[in-house]
Amino acid sequence: MSDFDLNRLYERVTLRARISKAGDSYTADLLGQGIERIAQKLGEEATETLIAAISLKQKAQVKQKAGIQQESTKDIKNRQEKYQRALCEESADLLYHLCLLWHACDTTPQNVYEILAERATKRDQKGAEQQKKKSPAIPQVTIER
């Protein structure tokens, strides 16, 4: 397992943005083209990720429906690994372009994490409130002696 995470990717993008000139790196080139172009690339990568994910599922179904000869377990595994790899590669591109857009907009992963934490807290509170409403009230019984 890799210890490479979104924070490290963002730091790498930020470093490249700081030290590179247009023509020296893809990061600098995209930053030079502006937020609109970065956002466009992010949209393209999101679409490619979507296609890779859908392809992962559909390729198996198409072969079954077409009545194609039974594949060996090895062939099935190789095909699944190929599509899984494509999904991971597109996801990596998507995350890179997202980090680049954040940088261009003066936003950080930490800003996003804070929003996610706020939402999680609100959902947890809402869930607890709903659970209280659903739970039947237990009557208090007083025993007199």
C-alpha positions in Angstrom: 0.0 0.0 0.0 1.3 3.5 -0.8 1.6 6.3 1.6 0.9 8.7 -1.2 -2.3 10.6 -0.4 -4.3 13.6 -1.5 -2.3 16.0 0.8 1.0 14.8 -0.8 -0.4 15.2 -4.3 -1.6 18.7 -3.5 1.8 19.6 -2.0 3.5 18.3 -5.2 1.2 20.3 -7.4 1.8 23.4 -5.3 5.6 22.9 -5.5 5.5 22.4 -9.3 3.4 25.5 -9.6 5.9 27.5 -7.6 9.1 26.3 -9.2 8.1 25.6 -12.8 7.7 27.9 -15.8 5.3 27.4 -18.6 6.8 25.0 -21.0 8.7 23.2 -18.2 5.9 21.3 -16.8 2.3 20.3 -17.5 1.3 21.9 -14.2 2.7 25.2 -15.1 1.3 25.1 -18.6 -2.3 24.4 -17.3 -2.0 27.1 -14.7 -0.9 29.5 -17.4 -4.0 28.7 -19.3 -6.2 29.7 -16.4 -9.0 28.3 -14.2 -11.4 27.8 -17.1 -9.0 25.4 -18.8 -8.2 23.6 -15.6 -11.9 23.2 -14.9 -12.4 21.9 -18.4 -9.6 19.3 -17.9 -11.2 18.3 -14.6 -14.5 17.7 -16.4 -12.8 15.7 -19.1 -11.1 13.5 -16.5 -14.3 13.1 -14.6 -16.0 11.8 -17.8 -13.1 9.4 -18.5 -13.3 8.1 -14.9 -17.0 7.6 -15.3 -16.5 5.7 -18.6 -13.8 3.5 -17.1 -16.1 2.6 -14.2 -19.0 1.8 -16.4 -16.8 -0.2 -18.8 -15.5 -2.3 -15.9 -19.0 -3.6 -15.3 -20.3 -3.7 -18.8 -17.5 -5.6 -20.4 -18.3 -8.6 -18.2 -22.0 -8.4 -19.0 -21.5 -8.0 -22.8 -19.4 -11.2 -22.9 -22.0 -13.1 -21.0 -24.9 -11.9 -23.1 -23.1 -12.5 -26.4 -22.6 -16.1 -25.4 -18.9 -15.9 -25.9 -17.1 -19.1 -25.1 -16.2 -19.6 -21.5 -13.2 -17.7 -20.5 -10.6 -19.2 -18.3 -10.3 -17.9 -14.8 -7.0 -16.4 -15.7 -8.4 -14.6 -18.7 -11.3 -13.2 -16.6 -8.8 -12.1 -13.9 -6.5 -10.4 -16.5 -9.5 -8.6 -18.1 -10.7 -7.4 -14.7 -7.3 -6.2 -13.7 -6.9 -4.3 -17.0 -10.2 -2.4 -16.5 -9.5 -1.9 -12.8 -6.1 -0.4 -13.7 -7.8 1.9 -16.2 -10.3 3.1 -13.6 -7.4 3.8 -11.1 -5.4 5.6 -13.8 -8.3 7.8 -14.7 -9.1 8.4 -11.0 -5.4 9.5 -10.5 -5.8 12.0 -13.3 -9.0 13.3 -11.9 -7.5 13.8 -8.4 -4.4 15.6 -9.9 -6.6 18.0 -11.9 -8.8 18.6 -8.8 -5.7 19.5 -6.8 -4.6 21.8 -9.5 -8.0 23.5 -9.6 -7.9 23.9 -5.8 -4.4 25.4 -6.0 -5.5 27.8 -8.8 -8.5 28.8 -6.7 -6.5 29.3 -3.4 -8.2 26.3 -1.8 -6.6 23.4 0.0 -7.6 19.8 0.8 -7.8 21.0 4.4 -10.6 23.4 3.4 -12.5 20.5 1.8 -11.9 18.2 4.8 -13.4 20.8 7.1 -16.5 20.9 5.0 -16.7 17.1 5.0 -16.3 17.1 8.8 -19.1 19.7 9.2 -21.4 17.6 7.1 -20.6 14.5 8.9 -21.3 16.2 12.2 -24.7 17.5 10.9 -25.6 14.1 9.6 -24.7 12.4 12.9 -26.8 14.9 14.8 -29.7 14.5 12.4 -29.4 10.7 12.6 -29.5 10.9 16.4 -32.6 13.1 16.3 -34.4 10.8 13.9 -33.5 7.8 16.0 -35.0 9.6 19.1 -38.2 10.2 17.1 -38.4 6.6 15.9 -37.7 5.0 19.3 -40.9 4.5 21.3 -40.9 6.3 24.6 -40.3 4.0 27.5 -42.9 4.8 30.1 -41.5 5.6 33.5 -42.8 3.2 36.1 -42.9 4.2 39.7 -43.3 1.6 42.3 -44.9 2.7 45.5 -44.4 0.9 48.8 
